[in-house]
Amino acid sequence: MKTVIKTIIIFAGIILGGYLGELALSVPALKFLGVGKELGLTSPFVLDLDILKFTFAFTVKLNIAGILGFITSLFIVKKAL
């Protein structure tokens, strides 16, 4: 159960940090927190088997605030749990 809670806290830190980075783009003094890179498959991979059709795409958008959120959530997990 502790592992599930740790995972949820870490994902919440990443998501919250990424969202705050996007919001920081509109504030000139905090614009550097939104600087980042988008990685992944830009066009989806499609596997068509006549009966079944699978479409797979994966993209990760990293920014400085998201990385800081990840590091903060790791610190919280180590100290709290």
Residue pairs with C-beta under 8 A, 6 or more apart in sequence:
2 81
5 81
6 77
6 81
9 73
9 76
9 77
10 70
10 73
10 74
10 77
12 73
13 69
13 70
13 72
13 73
13 74
13 76
14 66
14 69
14 70
14 73
15 69
16 69
17 63
17 65
17 66
17 67
17 68
17 69
17 70
17 72
18 61
18 62
18 63
18 65
18 66
18 69
20 33
20 65
20 69
21 33
21 34
21 36
21 63
21 64
21 65
21 66
22 34
22 63
23 34
24 30
24 31
24 32
24 33
24 34
24 65
25 31
25 34
32 64
33 63
33 64
33 65
33 68
34 63
34 64
34 65
35 63
35 64
36 61
36 62
36 63
36 64
36 66
37 61
37 62
37 63
38 59
38 60
38 61
38 62
39 59
39 60
39 61
39 62
40 57
40 58
40 59
40 60
41 56
41 57
41 58
41 59
42 59
43 57
44 55
44 56
44 57
45 55
45 56
45 57
46 53
46 54
46 55
46 56
47 53
47 54
47 55
47 56
